[in-house]
Amino acid sequence: MATKTTSANDITDDELEPLADETARQAQRVVAAYATDADECRMLLSMLGIGPINRID
């Protein structure tokens, strides 16, 4: 098993900023256009952290 290496270019979770709503929507559209089916689309969106938010009204 390879050991994890770090460098000065690594980004910590604290340095990450949330995506703007419009940027997330554009990314969702691109993923949906290239996904082969709905299940793959949901999986890819989830992996990227831009999946749909379940809203309870």
Secondary structure, DSSP 8 states (H G I E B T S, - for coil): -------TT---GGG-----HHHHHHHHHHHHHH-SSHHHHHHHHHHHT--------
